[in-house]
């Protein structure tokens, strides 16, 4: 009888053991892998690393790349902060965290950026991608091009928000690099990542990382992330005095546990970082060697971007030998352009030349006087830079020409089918002015090129055409060194 009375208790123990084996053990086995990476933000020196090269789910850390491309597109003139974005049904249907956008509504890009940076809103991130590239798939391809250019060698993106998807992976090292580029490449936007609250247009939103920002001295960003597959992730940056440390943690078990671990690693980083270190900003991305070169992207929601694929493109083209011809006068077609229709005024030319001379006061004489027939004013090669300004500025005793002349010559490109784009602008006048200023500041590689403004539905592209691939590549690199946004345009 006693044995029979104890039997139900034994059954209860067996049931508890079975539950523990079948439920608790699998849940612990499914815990997200842990990884950590700590660097001195000033120099990029690695101060701590654990599983930093392991490809893991980044979750909403992905939005750092989404925002980086948004800032880049604004700088290039592809889109503006005030651009009105129409929300698609796809963006509106994204699961939380979200801003609560409705299909068909319009909202300014600046509010989408705030919602993605502060609240980590998935619908806002998708809307940003669609506004810039026309679709989330195209935006993901641009994310991958940018990741490659930034040196994020083990990262592949499939979406703009970071929700779990096959193949959407990154590493603690790569995400730390991403955070460092946000800090130094776009310092004018970095304050977004430390705002405890922000106006997102339709409502006020609170920062997902407000606990850590409020509790750790010097913390000023950057981005949190969470999914079941990823665990609790965080890329954090903090500054104390002259020192700045960036910490990345993947696979935290909870918000509080993750924050505690990041604080511990931050303390370690500040202990190991030298009190004085030279600031070595990361190199900005160069897209010339990337497989696809973005030529133009829409500035309104739903506008598809244009991509030129460079695989298999002709890399060199020899100039054909000219046939012998008898000496004959060269026929020049002269077109009269009235001041009312001239896209660039003499005052603009003067201002551009003044900027060029101020930017390179010690430039050799022959470099400064290469540009001729600017706005119809012929410049004598014998003039020096300072006298160059006087030559195009009418004085009281000089009579300004009644109308500028535009000289058109027969094309002799000889296979020069490449070019460079220096941005998209809201008006033809603005694009012409930028082309003129750029031509004056970078004469050594842009001399002899054709300045052309191409009208697009989203604005006016400022292009230099008639270049070899080598010259176009060199021009872009030199312009990038002057902090001028530029990318190559291939044949066709």
C-alpha positions as CSV (number, residue, x, y, z in Angstrom):
1,X,0.0,0.0,0.0
2,X,2.9,2.4,0.9
3,X,4.5,1.7,-2.5
4,X,1.2,2.5,-4.3
5,X,0.8,5.8,-2.5
6,X,4.4,7.0,-3.5
7,X,3.8,6.1,-7.2
8,X,2.0,9.4,-8.2
9,X,4.8,11.4,-6.7
10,X,7.3,9.5,-8.8
11,X,5.2,10.1,-11.9
12,X,5.3,13.8,-11.0
13,X,9.1,13.8,-10.8
14,X,9.3,12.0,-14.1
15,X,7.0,14.6,-15.8
16,X,9.1,17.5,-14.4
17,X,12.3,15.9,-15.7
18,X,10.7,15.3,-19.1
19,X,9.6,19.0,-19.3
20,X,13.1,20.1,-18.3
21,X,14.7,17.9,-21.0
22,X,12.2,18.8,-23.7
23,X,11.7,22.5,-23.1
24,X,14.5,24.1,-20.9
25,X,17.4,22.4,-22.6
26,X,16.3,23.3,-26.2
27,X,15.6,26.9,-25.2
28,X,19.1,27.3,-23.7
29,X,20.6,25.7,-26.8
30,X,18.7,28.3,-28.9
31,X,20.3,31.2,-27.0
32,X,21.8,33.7,-29.5
33,X,25.6,33.4,-29.8
34,X,27.7,36.0,-28.0
35,X,30.2,38.3,-29.7
36,X,32.0,41.5,-28.6
37,X,34.3,44.1,-30.1
38,X,35.9,47.2,-28.6
39,X,37.9,49.8,-30.4
40,X,39.5,53.2,-29.8
41,X,37.3,55.3,-32.1
42,X,40.1,57.9,-32.7
43,X,42.6,55.4,-34.2
44,X,40.5,52.3,-34.9
45,X,42.8,50.3,-32.6
46,X,41.3,47.0,-31.3
47,X,41.1,46.9,-27.5
48,X,39.1,43.7,-27.1
49,X,37.6,41.1,-29.4
50,X,35.6,37.9,-28.9
51,X,33.9,36.0,-31.7
52,X,34.1,39.3,-33.6
53,X,34.4,37.7,-37.0
54,X,31.5,35.3,-36.5
55,X,28.6,36.0,-38.9
56,X,25.5,36.6,-36.8
57,X,22.1,38.2,-37.1
58,X,22.5,42.0,-36.7
59,X,18.8,42.8,-36.1
60,X,18.1,46.5,-36.1
61,X,21.8,47.4,-36.1
62,X,21.0,47.1,-39.9
63,X,19.4,50.5,-39.7
64,X,22.8,52.1,-39.2
65,X,23.5,51.2,-42.9
66,X,20.0,52.4,-43.9
67,X,20.7,55.8,-42.3
68,X,24.2,56.0,-43.7
69,X,22.9,55.6,-47.2
70,X,20.1,58.2,-46.5
71,X,22.7,60.7,-45.3
72,X,24.9,59.9,-48.4
73,X,21.9,60.4,-50.8
74,X,21.1,63.7,-49.2
75,X,24.7,64.9,-49.6
76,X,24.7,63.8,-53.3
77,X,21.5,65.6,-54.0
78,X,19.5,62.5,-54.7
79,X,16.9,63.4,-52.2
80,X,16.4,66.1,-49.5
81,X,15.2,66.1,-45.9
82,X,12.0,67.8,-47.0
83,X,11.2,65.3,-49.7
84,X,7.7,64.0,-49.3
85,X,7.7,60.2,-49.2
86,X,4.6,58.2,-50.1
87,X,4.2,55.2,-47.9
88,X,3.7,51.9,-49.7
89,X,1.6,49.0,-48.5
90,X,4.7,47.0,-48.1
91,X,6.3,49.6,-45.8
92,X,3.1,50.0,-43.8
93,X,2.7,46.3,-43.2
94,X,6.1,45.9,-41.6
95,X,5.8,44.3,-38.1
96,X,6.8,46.3,-34.9
97,X,8.7,48.1,-33.8
98,X,7.0,50.7,-36.1
99,X,5.9,54.3,-36.3
100,X,2.4,53.3,-37.4
101,X,2.5,54.7,-40.9
102,X,-0.5,54.1,-43.2
103,X,-0.4,53.0,-46.8
104,X,-0.8,56.0,-49.1
105,X,0.1,58.7,-46.6
106,X,3.0,61.1,-47.3
107,X,5.6,62.2,-44.8
108,X,8.8,64.2,-44.9
109,X,12.0,62.2,-45.1
110,X,13.4,63.9,-42.0
111,X,10.7,62.3,-39.9
112,X,11.4,58.8,-41.3
113,X,15.1,59.3,-40.4
114,X,14.2,60.3,-36.8
115,X,11.9,57.4,-36.4
116,X,14.5,54.9,-37.7
117,X,17.3,56.3,-35.7
118,X,15.5,56.9,-32.4
119,X,12.6,54.4,-32.3
120,X,14.1,51.9,-34.6
121,X,10.9,51.8,-36.6
122,X,10.8,49.1,-39.3
123,X,8.1,50.8,-41.4
124,X,10.2,54.0,-41.5
125,X,13.4,52.1,-42.5
126,X,11.6,50.4,-45.4
127,X,10.1,53.6,-46.6
128,X,13.5,55.2,-46.6
129,X,14.9,52.5,-48.8
130,X,12.0,52.6,-51.2
131,X,12.2,56.4,-51.5
132,X,15.9,56.3,-52.4
133,X,16.1,53.3,-54.7
134,X,12.5,52.6,-55.7
135,X,12.2,49.2,-54.0
136,X,13.6,47.5,-50.9
137,X,15.3,44.9,-53.0
138,X,17.2,47.5,-55.0
139,X,18.1,49.3,-51.8
140,X,19.5,46.1,-50.3
141,X,21.8,45.8,-53.3
142,X,23.0,49.3,-52.6
143,X,23.5,48.5,-49.0
144,X,25.8,45.6,-50.0
145,X,27.7,47.8,-52.4
146,X,28.2,50.4,-49.6
147,X,29.2,47.7,-47.2
148,X,31.9,46.4,-49.6
149,X,33.2,49.9,-50.1
150,X,33.4,50.4,-46.3
151,X,35.4,47.2,-45.8
152,X,32.6,45.3,-44.1
153,X,33.8,42.0,-45.7
154,X,31.5,39.6,-43.9
155,X,28.2,41.5,-44.1
156,X,25.3,40.8,-46.5
157,X,22.0,42.7,-46.3
158,X,18.6,41.5,-47.5
159,X,16.4,44.3,-46.1
160,X,16.5,47.8,-44.7
161,X,15.2,47.1,-41.2
162,X,17.1,44.0,-39.9
163,X,14.3,41.6,-39.2
164,X,15.5,38.0,-39.5
165,X,15.9,36.8,-43.1
166,X,18.1,34.0,-44.6
167,X,21.4,35.4,-45.6
168,X,21.0,38.7,-43.7
169,X,24.2,38.5,-41.6
170,X,27.0,40.6,-40.2
171,X,29.7,40.5,-37.5
172,X,30.6,42.5,-34.4
173,X,33.7,43.9,-36.2
174,X,31.7,45.0,-39.3
175,X,29.0,46.7,-37.2
176,X,31.7,48.5,-35.2
177,X,33.2,49.8,-38.4
178,X,29.7,50.9,-39.5
179,X,29.2,52.9,-36.3
180,X,32.6,54.5,-36.7
181,X,31.8,55.6,-40.2
182,X,28.5,57.1,-39.0
183,X,30.4,59.1,-36.4
184,X,33.1,60.5,-38.6
185,X,31.6,60.6,-42.1
186,X,28.3,62.3,-41.1
187,X,29.0,64.2,-37.8
188,X,26.2,66.7,-38.7
189,X,23.6,63.9,-38.2
190,X,25.3,62.0,-35.3
191,X,23.3,63.9,-32.7
192,X,20.2,61.9,-33.8
193,X,21.6,58.8,-32.0
194,X,21.7,60.5,-28.6
195,X,18.2,62.1,-28.6
196,X,16.1,60.6,-25.8
197,X,13.0,61.7,-27.6
198,X,12.3,63.1,-31.1
199,X,9.4,64.5,-33.1
200,X,8.7,61.9,-35.9
201,X,5.9,63.9,-37.6
202,X,3.0,61.8,-36.7
203,X,4.0,61.5,-33.0
204,X,6.7,61.8,-30.5
205,X,9.0,58.8,-30.2
206,X,11.4,57.7,-27.4
207,X,14.9,56.3,-27.9
208,X,15.3,52.5,-27.6
209,X,18.6,53.0,-25.9
210,X,17.6,55.7,-23.4
211,X,18.5,53.6,-20.4
212,X,22.1,53.2,-21.4
213,X,22.4,56.8,-22.6
214,X,21.1,58.0,-19.2
215,X,23.1,55.7,-17.0
216,X,26.6,55.6,-18.6
217,X,28.7,58.8,-18.4
218,X,29.7,60.1,-21.9
219,X,27.4,57.8,-23.9
220,X,26.0,59.4,-27.0
221,X,24.8,56.6,-29.3
222,X,24.5,54.6,-31.4
223,X,22.0,51.8,-32.1
224,X,20.2,48.9,-30.5
225,X,18.8,45.7,-32.1
226,X,16.7,42.7,-31.0
227,X,15.2,39.6,-32.6
228,X,14.9,36.1,-31.2
229,X,17.6,34.9,-33.5
230,X,20.0,37.8,-32.7
231,X,19.4,38.3,-29.0
232,X,19.9,41.8,-27.6
233,X,22.5,43.7,-29.7
234,X,24.0,47.1,-29.2
235,X,26.6,49.3,-30.9
236,X,27.5,52.0,-28.3
237,X,29.8,55.0,-28.3
238,X,31.0,57.1,-25.4
239,X,33.4,60.0,-25.1
240,X,35.3,61.1,-22.0
241,X,37.7,64.0,-22.3
242,X,39.9,63.3,-25.4
243,X,39.0,59.6,-25.4
244,X,36.3,57.9,-27.4
245,X,35.4,54.2,-27.3
246,X,33.0,52.2,-29.5
247,X,31.7,48.9,-28.2
248,X,29.6,46.3,-30.0
249,X,27.8,43.4,-28.3
250,X,25.8,40.6,-30.0
251,X,23.7,38.0,-28.3
252,X,22.7,39.7,-25.0
253,X,20.2,37.7,-23.0
254,X,18.1,40.8,-21.9
255,X,18.2,44.6,-22.2
256,X,19.7,45.0,-18.7
257,X,22.2,42.2,-19.1
258,X,23.3,43.6,-22.5
259,X,23.7,47.1,-21.0
260,X,25.7,45.9,-18.1
261,X,28.0,44.0,-20.4
262,X,28.5,47.0,-22.7
263,X,29.2,49.2,-19.6
264,X,31.8,46.7,-18.5
265,X,33.5,46.7,-21.9
266,X,33.3,50.5,-22.1
267,X,35.2,50.7,-18.8
268,X,37.7,48.2,-20.2
269,X,38.1,50.3,-23.3
270,X,38.7,53.5,-21.4
271,X,41.3,51.8,-19.2
272,X,43.2,50.5,-22.3
273,X,42.8,53.5,-24.6
274,X,45.7,55.9,-24.5
275,X,44.9,59.3,-23.0
276,X,46.3,60.9,-26.2
277,X,46.0,59.4,-29.6
278,X,46.1,61.0,-33.1
279,X,42.7,61.2,-34.8
280,X,42.8,59.0,-37.9
281,X,39.4,59.2,-39.4
282,X,38.3,56.1,-41.5
283,X,38.7,56.5,-45.2
284,X,35.4,57.4,-47.0
285,X,34.0,54.7,-49.3
286,X,35.2,54.6,-52.9
287,X,32.8,53.1,-55.3
288,X,34.9,53.1,-58.6
289,X,35.9,49.5,-58.1
290,X,32.5,48.2,-57.1
291,X,30.7,46.1,-59.6
292,X,27.6,48.4,-60.0
293,X,28.0,52.2,-60.0
294,X,24.9,54.1,-59.0
295,X,24.3,56.8,-61.6
296,X,21.0,58.3,-60.4
297,X,18.4,57.5,-57.9
298,X,14.9,58.9,-57.5
299,X,14.3,61.8,-55.1
300,X,10.6,60.9,-54.7
301,X,9.0,57.8,-53.4
302,X,8.7,55.0,-55.9
303,X,11.2,56.4,-58.4
304,X,13.5,53.7,-59.7
305,X,17.2,54.3,-59.7
306,X,19.4,53.8,-62.8
307,X,22.4,51.5,-62.6
308,X,25.2,51.0,-65.1
309,X,26.8,47.6,-64.9
310,X,30.5,47.8,-65.7
311,X,31.3,44.1,-66.1
312,X,32.6,43.6,-69.6
313,X,32.8,47.3,-70.4
314,X,35.6,48.5,-72.7
315,X,38.5,49.7,-70.5
316,X,40.7,51.3,-73.1
317,X,40.1,52.9,-76.5
318,X,42.9,54.2,-78.7
319,X,42.4,57.5,-80.5
320,X,42.2,56.9,-84.3
321,X,45.0,58.4,-86.5
322,X,43.7,61.4,-88.3
323,X,43.7,61.4,-92.0
324,X,46.0,63.8,-93.8
325,X,44.1,66.9,-94.9
326,X,45.0,70.0,-96.8
327,X,45.4,73.2,-94.9
328,X,42.0,74.8,-94.7
329,X,40.4,77.3,-92.3
330,X,38.5,75.8,-89.4
331,X,34.8,76.5,-89.6
332,X,33.5,77.5,-86.2
333,X,29.8,77.7,-85.5
334,X,28.9,80.6,-83.2
335,X,25.6,80.6,-81.4
336,X,24.4,83.8,-79.8
337,X,22.9,83.5,-76.4
338,X,21.1,86.4,-74.8
339,X,21.8,87.3,-71.2
340,X,18.2,86.3,-70.3
341,X,18.7,82.7,-71.5
342,X,22.3,82.2,-70.5
343,X,22.4,79.5,-67.7
344,X,25.4,81.0,-66.0
345,X,26.0,84.8,-65.5
346,X,29.3,86.5,-65.6
347,X,28.9,87.3,-62.0
348,X,28.8,83.5,-61.3
349,X,31.9,83.0,-63.4
350,X,33.7,85.7,-61.4
351,X,32.6,84.2,-58.1
352,X,33.6,80.7,-59.2
353,X,37.0,81.9,-60.3
354,X,37.5,83.7,-57.0
355,X,36.8,80.5,-55.1
356,X,39.2,78.6,-57.4
357,X,42.0,81.1,-56.9
358,X,41.3,81.2,-53.1
359,X,41.4,77.4,-53.0
360,X,44.7,77.1,-54.9
361,X,46.6,80.4,-54.7
362,X,49.9,78.8,-55.5
363,X,48.6,76.9,-58.6
364,X,50.9,77.1,-61.6
365,X,49.9,79.7,-64.2
366,X,49.4,77.2,-66.9
367,X,46.8,75.3,-64.8
368,X,44.7,78.3,-64.0
369,X,44.5,79.6,-67.5
370,X,43.5,76.3,-69.2
371,X,39.8,77.0,-69.2
372,X,38.8,79.2,-72.2
373,X,35.5,80.6,-73.4
374,X,33.8,80.6,-70.0
375,X,30.4,82.1,-70.5
376,X,31.5,83.6,-73.8
377,X,34.6,85.4,-72.4
378,X,37.9,84.4,-74.0
379,X,40.8,84.3,-71.6
380,X,44.3,85.0,-72.9
381,X,46.8,82.3,-71.9
382,X,49.4,85.0,-70.9
383,X,47.3,86.2,-68.0
384,X,48.2,85.2,-64.4
385,X,45.5,84.1,-61.9
386,X,44.9,87.5,-60.4
387,X,44.8,89.3,-63.7
388,X,42.4,86.5,-64.9
389,X,39.7,87.8,-62.6
390,X,40.3,91.4,-63.8
391,X,40.1,90.2,-67.4
392,X,36.5,88.9,-67.1
393,X,35.3,91.8,-64.8
394,X,34.1,94.8,-66.8
395,X,35.5,98.1,-65.6
396,X,34.1,101.6,-66.1
397,X,36.3,102.1,-69.2
398,X,35.6,98.6,-70.6
399,X,32.5,97.8,-72.6
400,X,31.0,94.4,-71.6
401,X,30.1,92.2,-74.6
402,X,26.5,92.6,-75.7
403,X,25.9,88.8,-75.6
404,X,28.2,85.9,-74.6
405,X,29.3,83.5,-77.3
406,X,29.1,79.8,-77.1
407,X,31.6,78.0,-79.4
408,X,30.5,74.6,-80.6
409,X,33.1,72.2,-82.1
410,X,32.8,69.0,-83.9
411,X,33.3,66.1,-81.4
412,X,36.6,64.3,-81.6
413,X,36.1,62.1,-78.5
414,X,38.1,59.3,-80.0
415,X,36.5,56.7,-77.8
416,X,36.2,58.9,-74.7
417,X,32.9,57.5,-73.6
418,X,33.3,57.9,-69.8
419,X,32.3,60.7,-67.5
420,X,31.8,61.8,-64.0
421,X,28.7,63.0,-62.1
422,X,29.1,65.6,-59.4
423,X,25.5,65.6,-58.1
424,X,21.9,66.3,-58.8
425,X,20.4,69.7,-58.2
426,X,16.9,71.3,-58.1
427,X,17.5,73.6,-61.0
428,X,19.6,73.8,-64.2
429,X,21.1,77.0,-63.0
430,X,22.4,75.4,-59.8
431,X,23.9,72.4,-61.8
432,X,25.6,74.8,-64.3
433,X,27.1,76.8,-61.5
434,X,28.5,73.6,-59.7
435,X,29.9,72.4,-63.1
436,X,31.7,75.7,-63.6
437,X,33.1,75.8,-60.1
438,X,34.3,72.2,-60.3
439,X,35.9,72.8,-63.7
440,X,37.9,75.7,-62.3
441,X,39.0,73.8,-59.2
442,X,40.1,70.6,-61.0
443,X,41.5,71.7,-64.3
444,X,44.2,69.2,-64.6
445,X,41.8,66.3,-65.2
446,X,38.6,68.0,-66.4
447,X,40.2,70.2,-69.1
448,X,38.7,69.5,-72.4
449,X,35.6,67.7,-71.1
450,X,32.0,68.5,-72.0
451,X,30.0,70.0,-69.2
452,X,26.5,68.7,-69.6
453,X,23.3,69.1,-67.5
454,X,20.8,66.2,-67.9
455,X,17.3,66.8,-66.8
456,X,15.7,64.0,-64.8
457,X,12.2,63.7,-63.3
458,X,13.8,64.2,-59.9
459,X,16.2,67.1,-60.8
460,X,19.2,68.1,-62.9
461,X,22.3,65.9,-63.1
462,X,25.6,67.8,-63.4
463,X,28.0,65.7,-65.6
464,X,31.4,66.0,-67.2
465,X,31.6,63.8,-70.3
466,X,34.1,62.8,-73.0
467,X,36.7,61.2,-70.8
468,X,38.6,57.9,-70.7
469,X,38.0,55.5,-67.9
470,X,41.4,56.2,-66.4
471,X,40.9,60.0,-66.5
472,X,37.4,59.7,-65.1
473,X,38.7,57.5,-62.3
474,X,41.5,60.0,-61.5
475,X,39.1,62.9,-61.6
476,X,36.8,61.3,-59.1
477,X,39.6,60.4,-56.8
478,X,40.9,64.0,-56.9
479,X,37.5,65.5,-56.4
480,X,36.9,63.1,-53.4
481,X,40.1,64.4,-51.9
482,X,38.6,67.9,-52.1
483,X,35.4,66.5,-50.4
484,X,33.4,66.8,-53.6
485,X,30.9,64.0,-54.1
486,X,31.5,62.2,-57.4
487,X,31.0,58.9,-59.2
488,X,31.9,57.6,-62.6
489,X,29.5,57.3,-65.6
490,X,30.2,54.3,-67.9
491,X,29.6,54.0,-71.6
492,X,26.0,54.0,-72.8
